[in-house]
Amino acid sequence: MPPIHPAVVHYPIALVTFSVICDLFGYVTNSPTLQAAGTWALFGAGIGAAVAIVAGLIDMKRAKIQPAPHRRVHLHMKVGLLLFVAIAGLTIWRWVVTLDPHHGLGWSYLIPAFVVLALTFFQGWLGGELVFTDGIGVAVTGQGTEPAAEAKKRIEHIADDESEDHEH
């Protein structure tokens, strides 16, 4: 069975991005339609993130991962859980704001939303690095855009604490 996580992870990334863009333009133009689209996209991102987490855990249990990249996979897992909590927090915030018709979205919401978007981009980058530099979930073929040793220099320092090896 092929990895499941890569097939579902793009949805929450796209939906968080779409939500923040809709919220920003909805705030600037005072468009309730864009703000509603942002709300629904964020809700969908939370569902997609939950599915991506479950799929990632299943894939991690099935993969044969070496110790050094395994620590980075655990970092990716922890960031994913943090991101899910952040998306859930934003979703609850949106729901509370929606209940009060006198209080709309403002910069007090948009700034944390942009922080969540930045965390989303970091998580996507880290996942990409795990695939393209460590070959997590794929057979390493040496067919990248740069030599494997050069590519690994970018990520080797991330979560390379040699103090503990994880087995699953």
Long-range contacts (C-beta under 8 A, 24 or more apart in sequence): 1-62, 3-59, 3-62, 3-63, 3-137, 3-138, 4-55, 4-58, 4-59, 5-52, 5-55, 5-56, 5-58, 5-59, 5-137, 6-131, 6-137, 7-55, 8-48, 8-51, 8-52, 8-55, 9-52, 9-55, 9-56, 9-124, 9-127, 11-44, 11-45, 11-48, 11-51, 11-52, 12-44, 12-45, 12-46, 12-48, 12-49, 12-52, 12-87, 12-120, 13-120, 13-123, 13-124, 15-41, 15-42, 15-44, 15-45, 15-48, 16-41, 16-42, 16-45, 16-87, 16-116, 16-117, 16-120, 17-117, 17-120, 19-45, 19-113, 20-110, 20-113, 20-114, 20-116, 20-117, 23-105, 23-109, 23-110, 23-113, 24-110, 26-105, 27-104, 27-105, 27-106, 27-110, 35-104, 35-105, 38-94, 38-105, 39-94, 39-98, 42-87, 42-90, 42-91, 42-94, 43-91, 45-87, 46-84, 46-87, 46-88, 46-91, 49-80, 49-83, 49-84, 49-87, 50-84, 52-80, 53-77, 53-80, 53-81, 53-84, 56-80, 59-137, 60-168, 61-168, 63-136, 63-137, 65-136, 67-165, 67-166, 68-156, 68-160, 69-130, 69-134, 69-136, 70-165, 70-166, 71-159, 71-160, 71-161, 71-164, 71-166, 72-126, 72-129, 72-130, 72-134, 72-155, 72-158, 72-159, 72-160, 73-130, 73-136, 74-159, 74-166, 75-126, 75-158, 75-159, 76-123, 76-126, 76-127, 76-130, 79-119, 79-122, 79-123, 79-126, 80-123, 82-119, 83-116, 83-119, 83-120, 83-123, 86-115, 86-116, 86-119, 87-116, 90-116, 126-158, 129-154, 129-155, 129-158, 130-155
